[in-house]
Amino acid sequence: MPTNRQFVIDHLPKGKLGPEVFKLGEGPMPTAKDGEVLLRTRYISLDAANRAWMWGATYRSAVKQGDVMAGGALAEVIESRDPGFKPGDLVFADTGWQDYAALPAKHLQKLGKAEPMTYLMSVYGIAGLTAYFGLLECGQPKAGETVVVSAAAGSVGSLVGQIAKIKGCTTIGIAGGASKCDFLTSKLGFDKAVDYKSPEFSKALRAAAPKGIDVYFDNVGGDILEACLFNMNNHGRVSCCGAVSQYDAPAAHGPRGVPGLIVTKRLTLRGFVVMDFYGQMEKALSDLQSWVASGQLKVHEDIIDGFENLPNALIGLLAGDNIGKRMVKVV
C-alpha cells in the first residue's frame, strides 16, 4: 500500500514564513468516489500566492491551521470514476501538498503533451497564461510603447518581458541584484534592467525609461508600484497581477499619493486572475507554442527535487531565490 505524505499547516505565521509552520506526516490514502479521479502528484507548483492564502481568502478560500497546505500540481490520473478521464492522463489540479488526492473531475484541467513535461506547468500552464493574458488583454501594449515588468526574473515576469518584445515594445525588467538584471538583458532579450535593491532605484528607473512608462505589469505592489506609477505616461495601463512584497511582510504599505495621480494621468489599473480568460485559452496556447518553437520565447524553470523540500522551496521563492518557474518534483 503506497503512503500519502502530506504537509499540514501546524500554525499560521504571524511574521515571515518559516519551515516550522509546516508539519510533515502521512495521511490516509484517498479513494475516488463516483465522479471523482484519484491523482498522484508529479510536480507541485510554488507560487507567491501560496503565502497570501495564509492571510485570508483571496480568489480562493484561506488555508487554516490543520489543513493540508494548498497548492496546484501537475498530476497523473491513477484511477478514474468519471468517463472524461482515464489512467495516465495528465491534469492540473489543486491537490495540495501531498502525494495523492481524490478530486471531483469537474475541478480538473486536462493537459496535453509537452516535452519536457514541466512546460505544462510553466510556459503552457498558469505562469505562461498569466503572462499572456495579463499583458495582452489587461495591459494592451502597442508596438513602440515602453513596457515595464517587476519580478522580471520570476515565472510570470520573465515571460511577460519576452512577449512584450515579440509585440514590438521596449521592455524594461525590474529584478533584485546584478546577476538577475544581467540575465534579463543577456539571456532573455530585455532592453534594460533595473535593480530594485539599488539605493538609486527611482533614479535608475527614470533613466531606463526616459520617455515614461506606457504599460506596467505589477507583480510586487508596494514601493515599486509607487515608483512606476509616478513614471507612467498619460493614459498608461497597469496590469495588477500580484503583490509579493506584501505577502510575507505584515507591516508593508501600499503606494502613496495614488488617487490624484490616477486621475491626472488618466491611468487604468486592472486586476485579474488567469481564470478570467480560460475561454480564450486555445488561442493563447497556440501563440505560446509557436513562440517557443521559433525560439522567440525562452523558458527557464527552477526545479527542486524532493517532496520534503517544499517548505524551504516556498520560503526561498518569497526571498527571490528563483529564476523562472519554481516547482518541486515529487516523482
C-alpha positions in Angstrom: 0.0 0.0 0.0 1.5 3.4 -1.0 1.9 6.1 1.6 0.4 9.5 1.3 2.9 12.1 2.6 1.3 15.4 3.5 2.5 18.8 4.7 -0.1 20.2 7.1 -0.3 23.7 8.5 0.9 23.4 12.1 0.2 27.0 12.8 -0.4 30.2 10.8 2.7 32.5 10.7 2.4 35.9 12.3 5.6 37.2 10.6 7.8 35.9 7.9 7.2 32.4 6.8 9.5 29.7 8.4 9.7 26.0 8.0 8.2 25.4 11.4 4.8 26.4 10.0 4.6 23.1 8.2 4.4 19.6 9.7 5.3 16.6 7.6 3.2 13.5 8.2 1.2 10.7 6.5 -2.4 11.0 5.8 -5.0 8.4 4.7 -4.8 7.0 1.2 -7.7 8.7 -0.6 -10.2 6.8 -2.8 -12.2 8.1 -5.7 -16.0 8.2 -5.5 -18.4 8.4 -8.4 -17.5 11.5 -10.5 -14.0 11.7 -8.9 -10.5 10.9 -10.0 -7.6 9.7 -8.0 -4.4 11.6 -8.7 -0.7 11.2 -8.0 1.2 14.4 -7.9 4.2 14.6 -10.2 5.3 18.3 -9.8 3.9 20.7 -7.2 3.8 24.4 -8.1 5.4 27.0 -5.9 3.8 30.5 -6.1 3.9 33.7 -4.1 0.1 33.3 -3.8 0.7 30.3 -1.5 1.7 32.8 1.2 -1.2 35.1 0.6 -3.6 32.3 1.3 -2.3 32.2 4.8 -3.5 35.7 5.5 -7.1 35.1 4.4 -9.4 34.4 1.5 -8.4 35.7 -1.9 -9.7 34.3 -5.2 -9.8 31.0 -3.2 -10.5 30.2 0.4 -7.8 30.7 3.0 -5.7 27.9 4.5 -6.2 27.2 8.1 -4.3 25.5 10.9 -4.6 21.7 10.4 -5.2 22.0 6.7 -3.1 20.2 4.1 -1.1 23.0 2.6 -2.9 24.2 -0.5 -1.2 24.3 -3.9 -1.6 23.4 -7.5 0.2 20.4 -9.1 0.8 18.6 -12.3 -0.7 15.3 -11.5 -1.3 11.9 -13.2 -4.6 10.1 -13.1 -4.2 6.8 -11.3 -7.9 5.8 -11.2 -10.9 7.4 -12.7 -14.6 7.1 -11.9 -15.6 9.7 -14.5 -15.8 9.0 -18.2 -13.8 12.1 -19.1 -10.5 10.8 -17.6 -8.5 7.6 -17.8 -5.4 6.4 -16.1 -2.3 8.0 -17.4 -3.9 11.3 -18.2 -2.1 14.4 -17.0 -4.0 17.2 -15.3 -3.5 20.4 -13.4 -5.3 20.3 -10.1 -5.5 21.9 -6.6 -4.1 18.7 -5.0 -2.4 20.4 -2.1 1.0 19.4 -0.7 0.5 15.6 -0.7 1.3 12.6 -2.8 -2.3 11.6 -3.6 -5.6 13.4 -3.9 -9.1 12.3 -4.9 -10.9 15.3 -6.5 -14.1 15.9 -8.5 -13.5 15.5 -12.2 -15.1 18.9 -12.9 -12.4 20.6 -10.9 -9.5 19.2 -13.1 -7.9 20.8 -16.1 -6.9 18.1 -18.6 -3.5 18.7 -20.1 -2.0 17.7 -23.4 1.5 16.5 -24.1 4.7 18.5 -23.9 8.4 17.9 -24.0 9.6 18.4 -21.4 6.5 17.7 -19.3 7.3 20.6 -16.9 6.4 23.0 -19.7 2.8 22.1 -18.9 3.3 23.8 -15.5 5.4 26.8 -16.7 5.0 28.3 -20.1 1.9 26.3 -21.1 0.5 26.4 -17.6 -0.7 29.1 -15.2 2.6 31.1 -15.5 2.5 31.4 -19.3 -1.2 32.0 -19.4 -1.0 34.7 -16.7 1.8 36.4 -18.6 -0.1 36.2 -21.9 -3.5 37.5 -20.7 -2.2 39.9 -18.1 -0.1 41.7 -20.7 -2.1 41.4 -23.9 -5.6 41.6 -22.5 -5.1 43.9 -19.5 -2.0 45.9 -20.5 -2.9 46.1 -24.2 0.6 47.1 -25.3 1.2 48.7 -28.7 4.3 48.4 -30.8 6.8 51.1 -29.9 5.5 51.6 -26.4 7.5 51.1 -23.2 6.6 48.1 -21.0 8.0 47.7 -17.5 7.6 44.5 -15.5 8.5 43.8 -11.9 9.8 40.4 -10.5 11.0 40.2 -14.1 13.2 37.1 -13.5 10.3 35.2 -12.0 8.0 32.7 -13.5 5.5 35.2 -14.9 7.7 38.3 -15.3 10.3 36.5 -17.4 7.6 35.6 -19.9 5.9 39.0 -19.8 9.0 40.8 -20.9 9.7 38.4 -23.8 6.1 38.6 -25.0 6.3 42.4 -24.9 9.4 42.2 -27.1 7.6 39.9 -29.5 4.9 42.6 -29.8 7.5 45.3 -30.7 7.8 47.1 -27.4 10.7 48.4 -25.5 11.0 46.2 -22.4 12.4 47.1 -19.0 12.7 44.5 -16.3 12.9 45.2 -12.6 14.7 42.5 -10.6 16.8 42.1 -7.5 20.6 42.0 -7.9 23.1 42.4 -10.7 23.1 38.8 -11.8 19.4 38.7 -12.3 19.5 42.0 -14.2 22.2 40.7 -16.4 20.2 37.5 -17.0 17.3 39.6 -18.3 19.3 41.5 -20.8 21.8 38.9 -21.9 19.6 35.8 -21.9 16.0 37.0 -22.4 16.5 40.0 -24.6 15.1 42.7 -22.3 16.3 46.1 -23.5 17.2 47.3 -20.0 17.0 46.0 -16.4 16.8 47.9 -13.1 18.0 46.6 -9.7 15.3 47.4 -7.2 17.8 46.8 -4.4 19.9 49.8 -5.5 19.7 52.8 -3.3 19.3 54.8 -6.5 16.4 52.7 -7.8 14.0 55.5 -8.5 16.6 57.5 -10.4 17.7 54.4 -12.3 14.1 53.7 -13.3 13.7 57.2 -14.7 16.9 56.8 -16.6 15.9 53.5 -18.1 12.5 54.8 -19.2 13.2 58.5 -20.2 10.1 58.7 -22.3 7.9 57.3 -19.4 6.1 54.0 -19.0 3.1 53.1 -21.1 2.4 49.7 -19.6 3.4 48.4 -16.2 3.0 44.8 -15.3 2.9 44.7 -11.5 3.9 41.5 -9.6 5.0 43.1 -6.4 3.0 46.1 -5.2 4.4 48.4 -2.5 7.3 50.8 -3.2 8.0 49.5 -6.7 4.4 50.0 -7.8 4.6 53.6 -6.3 7.8 54.4 -8.3 6.3 53.1 -11.5 3.0 54.9 -11.1 4.9 58.2 -10.8 6.7 57.4 -14.1 3.5 56.5 -16.1 2.6 58.3 -19.2 -0.9 59.8 -19.7 -3.4 57.0 -20.4 -1.0 54.4 -19.2 -2.2 50.9 -18.2 -1.2 48.9 -15.1 -1.8 45.2 -15.1 -2.1 44.2 -11.5 -1.1 40.5 -11.2 0.3 40.2 -7.7 1.8 41.9 -4.6 4.6 39.6 -3.5 6.3 42.4 -1.5 3.2 42.4 0.8 2.6 38.7 1.3 5.4 38.0 3.8 5.7 41.4 5.4 2.8 42.3 7.8 4.0 46.0 8.0 4.1 46.5 4.3 2.3 49.5 2.8 0.7 50.4 -0.4 1.7 53.1 -2.8 1.2 56.7 -1.6 -0.4 59.6 -3.5 -2.1 57.4 -6.0 -5.7 58.6 -6.3 -4.8 62.0 -7.6 -2.2 60.5 -9.9 -4.7 58.1 -11.4 -7.0 61.0 -12.2 -4.5 63.5 -13.6 -2.7 60.9 -15.8 -5.9 59.1 -16.7 -4.5 55.7 -15.7 -6.1 52.4 -16.0 -5.3 49.9 -13.2 -6.8 46.4 -13.8 -6.6 43.5 -11.5 -7.1 40.0 -12.9 -6.8 36.3 -12.2 -5.9 33.9 -15.1 -9.2 32.0 -14.8 -11.0 35.1 -16.1 -9.7 34.3 -19.6 -10.0 30.5 -19.8 -12.5 30.9 -22.7 -9.6 32.2 -24.8 -7.1 29.6 -23.8 -6.8 27.7 -27.1 -5.6 30.8 -28.9 -3.2 31.6 -26.1 -1.6 28.2 -26.1 -1.3 28.2 -29.8 0.6 31.5 -29.7 2.8 30.4 -26.8 3.7 27.1 -28.5 4.5 28.9 -31.7 6.8 31.4 -30.0 8.6 28.6 -28.1 9.1 26.6 -31.2 10.5 29.6 -33.1 12.9 30.4 -30.3 11.3 33.8 -29.7 10.2 32.7 -26.2 12.8 31.1 -23.9 11.7 29.1 -21.0 13.6 28.9 -17.7 12.5 26.6 -14.9 13.7 26.2 -11.4 13.0 22.5 -10.4 13.8 21.3 -6.9 13.9 17.6 -6.3 12.2 16.0 -3.3 8.8 16.4 -1.7 10.5 17.1 1.7 11.9 20.3 0.3 8.6 22.0 -0.3 8.7 24.4 2.7 12.1 25.7 2.0 11.4 25.9 -1.7 8.5 28.3 -0.9 10.5 30.3 1.6 13.2 30.7 -1.0 10.8 31.8 -3.6 9.4 34.5 -1.4 13.0 35.7 -0.8 13.6 35.9 -4.6 15.9 32.9 -4.9 14.4 31.6 -8.1 14.9 32.4 -11.8 11.9 31.3 -13.8 9.1 29.0 -12.7 9.8 27.2 -9.4 8.3 23.7 -8.8 9.1 20.7 -6.7 9.5 17.3 -8.3 7.6 14.7 -6.3 8.2 11.6 -8.5 
